[in-house]
Amino acid sequence: MQLLLLDIALILLLARGLGALAVRVGQPPVVGEILAGILLGPTLFGNLAADHLFPSDVRPLLAGLANVGVALFMFVVGLELEHRLLRGRTRATVGAAVGSTLVPFALGALLALYLLRNHPTEQRAAFVVFVGLSVSVTAFPVLARILVSRGLSRTAIGGLALATAAVVDVVAWTALGGVQAVAGDAENYWLVALLIPFAGVLLAVRPLLRRAFAPGGIEKPLTQTILSLVMVGALLSAAATEAMGMHYIFGAFLFGALMPREGVDVLREKILDRTGQITSLLLPVYFVVAGLKVDLRGVGLEGLTEFGVILLVAIGGKFGGTYLGARSQALDKKDSLTLAALMNTRGLTELVILGVGLELGLLDGSLYSLMVVMALVTTAMTGPLLSLIGARGAGAAAVGRPEGGGAPERGGVSGDDEAPGDDEASGEGVGSAGRGSRALG
C-alpha cells in the first residue's frame, strides 16, 4: 500500500511537471505526460530501477486504475463527438476523411508486410489490418485542444478538422473491434454478434436519459446523482463489451457517442468537464503502465531503420492522404496543409490502440516501443508544422492554459458548405469539444 501511494504521487508529480514543461515549449501537455511514462520505464533507468519503483505486486493495482481512466477517457471521446459537426459540410468532411483513412491504411498495410520479416505472428492478416489502422488514427481530444490553443476552434477549418477526425476515429474504432473479434478467442466468436442488440438497447435508453436529464424540456443541474448515473452507465457498457469478447473501450465509447445531445447542452458540457477532471488524474497512471512496456535500450541499427520507415509511413500517409482528400474538395493549399497537419496528431488515442494490439499478441515488445515513440513524435510535430504553415486564428491561447481559465465559447462550424479558412464560422459544436478535451490537459 505504501508503494502504491508513493507511486501514484510520483506519477502525478512527474506527469504534471513534464506536462508543464511541454506547455512552455509550445506542446500540448499530453506530450510531456507520455514522455513521463516512458522515462519511468526501463528505457532510462533499466529494469532494476523500474522493478524497485513498480514491483510486480503493485503493477496490477496501477493497471486497474489505468484501465478505469482509459474507460472514462473513451467515454469522453464518444461524448465529445458532435453530430452537428457534419451539417452543411458533409461532402468536404467525407472527402478529407476518405483521404485521411484510405491512404495511410494502404501504406500501413505495406508497412506491415515489411515488419513481418522481423516481427512474425501467426495472425498475419489481423496484423496487417492492425498496423494499417494504427497509422490511420487521429487523436480527437488532443486535436480539439490544439485548435483551442491556436485560436482555430471558431474557424471553419477548425470545424472541418473536428468533423473529419470524428469520422476517421469512428471508422478506426469500428474496424479495430473487427480485428479484435478475429484475433480474440476463436471459440466465442458468436458473442460479438451481441453487440448489435446491445447497441439497440443503448438507443432505446437514450430518450429515457433525455427525459431524466431534461424533464419537460427543462434542463437539470449536474448533481452527484446524475453524474453517478452517467458513470454507472459508461462502466456497465464497458463491462458488457468486455464480456462480449471485445475491448472495454468500445462499450465506453459507444455509451458516450449515444448519450443525448438535444436539449441538454449545458449539462453535457458539465459532465465533460467533471469527467475530464477525473481522467486527468487517472490517465498519467496509464502513461506509466504503457511506458513500463517500452524498452528502447536494445534498439540497434535495424531497429532505427524500422523506426524511420514507420515514421515515414505514418507521417507521409496521414499528411499526404489528408492533403489530397482536402484538395479534391476544392480547399485551397493553405487550408489543406493545415488540415493535414492537424490530422497527423495521434496522442493518447494511439497509445490505447497500441495497448490493444499488445494484449492481442499482434505486437511484440520492440515493435510496440517503436510505435509508441512514433505516436509521441507525430503529436509533438503538429504545433511546429502549424507554425510553419502559418495557421493561427484570432484569440489564440496558451497550449496548456489552466483549467480555471475558462472554456472557449461555443461555435465554429459553418452552417453552409463554404470553403474553410474564414476568420469565423457560425454554428455549434467545436466549443464543447475543446472543453471536454481537458482530460488531456
VENKA-V451380 format. One record per helix or strand. SS is the DSSP state (alpha for helix, beta for strand). FROM is the first residue (numbers start at 1). TO is the last residue. If there is no record, write none. Layout:
SS;FROM;TO, SS;FROM;TO
//
This chain:
alpha;2;24, alpha;29;39, alpha;42;53, alpha;56;80, alpha;83;86, alpha;90;115, alpha;124;134, alpha;140;149, alpha;156;183, alpha;186;213, alpha;215;217, alpha;224;243, alpha;248;257, alpha;265;291, alpha;301;327, alpha;333;343, alpha;347;359, alpha;365;389, alpha;403;405, alpha;430;440
//
